[in-house]
Amino acid sequence: MPASIRSGRENGLDNNWLPLPVHPWQWQQKIAIDFIADLAEGRMVSLGEFGDLWLAQQSLRTLTNASRQGGLDIKLPLTIYNTSCYRGIPGKYIAAGPLASRWLQQVFATDATLKQSGAVILGEPAAGYVSHAGYAALVQAPYRYQEMLGVIWRENPCRWLKPDESPILMATLMECDENNQPLIGAYIDCSGLDAETWLTQLFRVVVVPLYHLLCRYGVALIAHGQNITLAMKKGVPQRVLLKDFQGDMRLVKDAFPEMDSLPQEVRDVTARLSADYLIHDLQTGHFVTVLRFVSPLMARLGVPERRFYQLLVAVLSDYMQEHPQMSARFALFSLFKPQIIRVVLNPVKLTWPDQDGGSRMLPNYLEDLQNPLWLATRD
């Protein structure tokens, strides 16, 4: 018998009750206080601590089952201010998340380019959300009080790994060891490849699937270092595993027929942007927030910044030449314009320090930056 059911029965609960995991910090600081009426009146019951042990990932509020390898990960609300917002779970995405991940898994299983890349979508088989009745009744109540209690169950990367593969977050490639030596250098040494060949392989398995998904289906994933898992074999990136489709997925405004099968429930809650803004989810979400920090480390390993981006340009150019039928889409989502949007988060904190609005603050768009991919093609 599952521990949650056993604990529920010990507390006199029948099968009409649903268990919901809560982070210990969130329980102590938020739920036990803000949901005190629900607890006092019996609409909510604390079952205490029991069951498997959990280990926090780098993203802090996503936890991996430390007792059962391959068990589902869980993503929980933590009402703490981190980067640009309080880290809750918005209720509007809960029903759409599992539908979005299933649709994406179908796309990745049937699209020839994505299938050949080996890229994987980490499914979100279930999710749950409990609103706070008092705050939900208030007009424009601060969003952080409306995102305090929920959960997303997500597949662990081990579910998709081959026996000779091991997973790492792509953020690992931005780190140095205790001797200030880049970890990416250790992977390159282990691979037996030269640095440029290794980087070319990295760009093929990560950037090409992301760009293809954008151009073919009009779907952008904000692929920062915590949302990308690399399947590694003997130090070589083999393929990418992608996650987080509740708020970190956006759609193009244009009518793409390839998007017709996307469930309406997903479209209703997913932001739609013009192509010139949507492209920044790849440029800012990956090139700026990930590759910008990998590039200086590679310069220390003998690959100058300009050469680093020339390798990326070469990989993208090869991909585009292999898909001439998509030339109009490549022009729509151009990666080689002289300027790219500059997105900044810190001014949001300074402008709205209390974050008391009913929705999350949007990032600021300042003056454009020179595009490193464009610069890499200049003589």
N, C-alpha and C positions, 0 to 999 in steps of 0.2 A: 504494500500500500504506500503511495507517495506520502512523504513526510507532511506536506501541506494538508492533505486530506485527513491524515491521522491527527494532526494538531487541531484542525477544525472540529473534528468530532469530539476531541477531548474538551473543547470549549463549547460544546453543545450546538454546533452549527450543522445544518443539513447540506445536501448537494446543490441547493439554490445559491449558496455563497460562492464567490469566486476569489481565489487567492491572488494577491498582488504583491510582488516584492518591493521593498522600500530600502533605500540606502540608509545605513545607521545614522549618518550625519543629518540627512534630510528628515528622518523621523524625529530626532532630538530637537532640531532647530526649527522645523516648520510644521510637520504633520501633527505631532503631539500637541502643538499650540494652536495652529490655525484651524484644525479639524476637531477641536475639543468637543464641539456640540455633537458632531456625528458619533464620536466615541462615547460620549456620555449618554446619548439616546439610543445606542445600540445599532445604529446604521452602519457602523464600522467597528471591527473588533481587531485588536492587536493579538497576534499569535505568538509574539516573542521571536527569539532567534532560534533557528533550527536548520537542519539540512546541510547541503554542500558548502564547502569553503569557496570563496571567490577572490579573484586577484584583479586589482584595478589595472586597466591598460593606460597607455600614455594619455589618452583623452580623458582620463580621470573618472568619468561617470559611466563608461562602458566597462563591464566586468566580465572576466573569463572564468569559467568553471574550473577551479583548481583541483577538484575531487574526481571529475570525470572528463578525461580528455575527449574532445570532440563534441561535448555538450554545447547547447546553445549559449551564446553570449547574451547578456542583458544590458540594455541602455536605460539608465534611470535619471530622473530629474535631480539636479543639484542646484539649488537656488543660490548660486554664487556668481559674482560678476567676473567673467573670464573673457578676455579680448573685447568683443563688441557688445555683449549682452549677458543677461542672466541665463543660466543654462537649464531651462526647464524643458518640458515636452508639450508643445502645443496640441490641443485636442483635435484641431481641424485636420491634422495629417494622419491621425491614428487609423481610421478605416481605410485610407488610401494607400498607406505604406505597404502592406502585404500585396495589394493589387499591383502597385508599381513594380515591386521587386519581381513578382511572377511574370509580368509583361516583359520586363527587361531580360529575365532569364530566357524567355522564349525567343526574344530577338537575338540574344547572344548564341543561342543554340541553333538558329536557322540561317542567320546572315553569314554568307561564305567568308567574308573578310574577318569578322569577329570570331567566327568558329575556328578559322585557321590560326588566329593569334593566340588561342588558348585562354583568352580573358574570361573571367568568371564574375558573376554577380552573386554576392553573398545575400541569400534570401532572408526576408523578414517574414517568417510564417505567421506571426501573431503579434498583437499589440493591445494595450489597454490604457484607459484614461478615466480619471475621476475628477470631475469639476468641483470647485468650491461653490456651493449654492449661493452664499452671500456675495462673493465677488462677481460671480456670473450674472447676478441680477443688477449690478451697477453698470451704468454707462461709462465706457472708457476706464474701467478699473485697471490699475497697473498690470501689465501683462505677466509680470513675474508671479503675481498671486493667482493667476489663472493657469499656470503650467507646473504646479507643485507636485502632482501625483499622477504617475503614469509609468508605463514600461513598454519597451520594444524588445522582442525576442529576435535574435539574429543568428544566422549560421556562423559557426566558427570556421576560420580558414582551413583547419585540419580536415574538415568535411570534404574539401576539394583537392587536397594535396596528394600527389603521387608518393609512393614509398620512399623515393630518393630525393624528395623536395623538402625544404624547410621554409617557414614564413618569416619575413621581417617587414615591419612598417617602413615605408619609403623615407619617413623622417629619420630613420637610422643613418641614412646616407649623408645627413647634414651634421653628424656628430663626430667628435674626436675622443680618443681614449685618454687615460690619465696622463699619458706622455705627450698629449696634444698631437697625436698622429691620427689622420682622418681614417675613420672606419671603412670608408669606401675604398681606400687603398688596400686594406686587408682583404676585402672581397676580390679586388682585381688581382692581387698576388695569388690568392687561392685559386682563381679561375685559370691561370696560366695564359690568359689573353693579354695583349697590350692594351693600354688605357683607352685608345680611340676605338678599338674593336669592341671593348666592353661597353663603352658609352653608347655606341651605335646600337648594340643589342638592347640596352636599357630603353632607349628612345623608341625602338620598334615595338617593344612589348607594352609600353605604357602610353606614349603620346599618340601613336597611330590608332589604337582602339578608341581613345577619348575623342580624337578629331573625327574619326569615321562615324561614331555615334552622333556627334553634333551635326555633321554635314548630311548624313543619310537620313537621320530620323528627327533632327531638330531638337535633340535632347542634350542638355549640358549638365554635367556632374561637376560639382566644386571639388576638384581632386587635389586637396592639400595633403600634406604628409601623413596625416592620421587616417585619411579615408582610403589610402592606397596601401595594399599589402602586396609584396613581391614574393612570388614562389621562386626560391633559389635552389640551384643544383650545382654543387661544387663551386660556389661563389659566383655563378652566372645567373642573371635574371632570366627566368623562363617564361613567365607570364604574370599578368596583373589580376588581382582580386579586388573588386570595388564594392563599396558599401555606402550606406547613409543616403536614403532617398526621401526622407521626411524633412523637407526644408532645404536640402542641399542638392535638389534637382530642379531644373527650370527648363522651360520649353520656348521654342521660337514662336513668334506671333504669326508667321506665315503659315499657310495651309499646306502642310507636307502630307501627301497621301500615305507615306510610310508610317505616319502617326495615327492613321485612322483607327487602328485596332486598340489604341490605348484606352483603357476604361474611362468613361465619363467622370466617374468619381475621382479619378486622379487629376483629370484636366481641371475640374472645378476648383481644386485647392492648390494647384501648381502655378506659380508665377509665369507669365508669358512676356517675353521681351523681344524687341527688335533685334535683328541679327547683329547689328553693330555693337549692341550692348551685351548680347548673350555671349559673344566671342570672348569677352573679358573673363568669363568663368574659367576658360582654359588659360588665357594669357595671365590673368591675375591669380586665379585659383591654383594654377600649377606652375607656370613659368616663373612668376614673381615670388610666390610663397614657398616654392620648393627649389626649382632649378637655380634661382638667384643665389641660394645658399650652398648649393652643390658646386657651382662653377668655381668659386674661389678655392675650394678644397682641391678641385681638379687642377687648378693652376699650380698649386704646390706640388702636384704629381706630374707636372710636365705638359699639361694641356691648357694653353692660354685661353682666356675668356672668349676671344674672337673665334678661335678654333672650336671651342666647345659648342658655340651656337652654329658654326658652319656644319658641324656633324649633325645637329638637329635639323637644320635646313635640308641637308642631303637626304635624311631619312624621310622627311615630309615630302620632298620633291619626288623621291622614288615612289612613294605611296600615291601621290597625285597622278603621276605618269601611268601608273597601273590602273587607274580608274578614270579614263578620259570622259566617260559618260557622266561624270559628276562635276564637270568643269564649271557649270553655272553655280553649283553649291559652293565650290571652292572660292569662287569670286564673291559670293554672298558672305562667306565666313573667311575673309582674307586674313592670313597670318603674316603677310609681308608688307603691310602698309608702313610708311615711315614713322607713324606715331601710334601709340596705344594709350588707352585710358589709364589714368593714375587713380587708383582707389585707395583711400586712406581710412583707417579705423580710429586712430587716437583722437582726432577732433570730435568724433561722436561722443567719446567719453567726456571731453572737456565742455562740449556744448550742452549735453544732457546728462550731467553727473548723477542725477537721482533716478533716471530711467523710469519715470512715473507715468509714461504714456500707456495707452491701451494696446499698442503694438510695438514691436522692436524698431529701434532707430535704424535708418538706412545709412550705409556708408557715404562718405563725401567723395565727390568726383572733382579733383583739382585739375590743374593744367596737365596736358598730355605729356607722356614720356617718349623719348626716342625708342623705337622698337629694336631690341637687340638682334632679332632675326633679319630685319631689314639692314641693319648696320653690318651684319655678317656677310651680306652679299655685295657690299660696296667694295670697290677696288681701293 
